[in-house]
Amino acid sequence: MALALALGGPTKAAPGAQLASGPAYPTLFDRLWKGAALAQTRHTSGCGTLTETRTSPLLARPLVMRGTFCVGGTDKFRLEYAEPNPILVIYNDGALNVSTDGGIRTDAFDVGEAVKRAQGYFSGPRALQNLEHDFAIGVTETDDSYALELSPVAGRFARRLNRVTIGLGKNDFLPRRIVISGKSGVTSTFDVRVETLDGVVDVSLFRAYRLRPGRGGENNPDRNDEPRD
C-alpha cells in the first residue's frame, strides 16, 4: 500500500512546518511539503503508466513489470500489470482485491483499518512529528525535480525498510519515481508517468469484492459480498 499512498497523493502538513537541519534545508523541505499537500487537494483523479523494476539477490536479473494505474481520490486505486504476468490490484474504501491468472483467481482482503492507520500516520495532525521521530529525512532538488529520502531509524519501519525515496516533479509535485529498498535485499523502483488528471474515471474500474465479516480468501459467492463500486 505504500505505492498506493504515494500515487494517491503526497502527505499533508501543517503550514510552516520545518526541520532543523541546516540553514537552507528548512526552506527546501517546507517548499516540497506544502507543494505536495496542495497537489493532493488540487487533483481529484489521475491515471497513467507505471514500470516496476525489481532487484533481489535471489533474482538472476532484474524483473521488469509494466502496467497502468488509476487513482480516484484517497479511497480508490487500481494497478494493472500486463507483463510479464497479468496482475490486477484494486483498492476501494477498505476492500483490497488481488487478481492473478488472468482473473481466474481473486483474493480479497479487508485492509480498511490498516489504511486508516497509515493515512493518520502520514497525513494526520502529527504527521511531521511522526516522520521526524521514525526517519532520517533528506531533500534534494535538480532543475526539474525534488527527491524526498526517508531512512528509517526507529519503529516498525526500521525493521522492514532500508530507505524510501520519492521523486516529485518540480512544477506539479506529482510522483515520477518511487524507490523502496527493503531489509530483505529486495529493491523495487517504480517509474511513474501521469498521463491524465481530473478526468472522468469509470467507477467500474474500482469495483472490488468486500469480505463478509469473519470470512477471507478467494472471491466466490460463498465468501464475499457483492462488488463495491
HELIX and SHEET records of a PDB file:
HELIX    1   1 ALA A    2  GLY A    8  1                                   7    
HELIX    2   2 TYR A   25  ARG A   42  1                                  18    
HELIX    3   3 ASP A  101  GLY A  103  5                                   3    
HELIX    4   4 GLY A  112  SER A  123  1                                  12    
HELIX    5   5 ALA A  127  ASP A  134  1                                   8    
HELIX    6   6 GLY A  155  ARG A  160  1                                   6    
HELIX    7   7 VAL A  203  PHE A  206  5                                   4    
SHEET    1   A12 PHE A 135  GLU A 141  0                                        
SHEET    2   A12 SER A 145  PRO A 152 -1                                        
SHEET    3   A12 LEU A 161  GLY A 169 -1                                        
SHEET    4   A12 PRO A 175  GLY A 182 -1                                        
SHEET    5   A12 THR A 187  LEU A 197 -1                                        
SHEET    6   A12 SER A  45  THR A  55 -1                                        
SHEET    7   A12 LEU A  63  GLY A  72 -1                                        
SHEET    8   A12 LYS A  76  GLU A  83 -1                                        
SHEET    9   A12 ILE A  87  ASN A  92 -1                                        
SHEET   10   A12 ALA A  95  THR A 100 -1                                        
SHEET   11   A12 ARG A 105  ASP A 110 -1                                        
SHEET   12   A12 GLY A 217  GLU A 218 -1                                        
SHEET    1   B 2 ALA A 208  LEU A 211  0                                        
SHEET    2   B 2 ASN A 224  ARG A 228 -1                                        
END                                                                             
